[in-house]
Amino acid sequence: DAMVIQNPRYQVTQFGKPVTLSCSQTLNHNVMYWYQQKSSQAPKLLFHYYDKDFNNEADTPDNFQSRRPNTSFCFLDIRSPGLGDAAMYLCATSGGRLNSPLHFGNGTRLTVT
Amino acid sequence: GQQVMQIPQYQHVQEGEDFTTYCNSSTTLSNIQWYKQRPGGHPVFLIQLVKSGEVKKQKRLTFQFGEAKKNSSLHITATQTTDVGTYFCAASMDSNYQLIWGAGTKLIIKP
């Protein structure tokens, strides 16, 4: 089945220690997104790739970076995690336009100690 | 910035009762989508509405898009325990713009 896969499912990192979350997709979608979701809140868009074009949301901290080496893979790098960065990180894809339906991965729950 | 208001924040119902959540925008929307997120899970796409006055049904779920394309609702008839979760609307003003998410409505079944 075509899908969006995130690894790992759970990630624990230390305060200030860089961490990378990964996402892969077999849907061949041109748009990939990274969302941050904290408890009882809506997903918050961090950035997206439209094909190879990177688009950062205005309020996304510089601490968050992303890479998309090819259509199938996308990475979220948190350079110096703080306690406030503990959250669920959701990767999503969509085909076509920016307002097309989203296909989410299972998410990576990040804990910062 | 643009906002989509979703109410209520929580709804407690007895199993078998109906559930409704509403989303409203001050701006005309291009389309609106609905997602369901089970506890501990990820959002799952349910449906997309694009036409003025559109009504779509999925079994016990009824989705409506207002005539002015500024509001939408999701109604669940005779809730079941499998309906538990948070329902989000996500709307766009234009195909070149990102989705704007509502705050979500959490459906809780009373024991």
Interface residues (C-beta under 8 A of the other chain):
Chain A: S40 Q41 A42 P43 L45 H48 L90 R97 L98 N99 P101 L102 H103 F104 G105 N106 G107
Chain B: S30 N31 Q33 Y35 G41 H42 P43 V44 F45 Q48 F88 A90 S92 D94 S95 N96 Y97 Q98 L99 W101 G102 A103 G104 K106
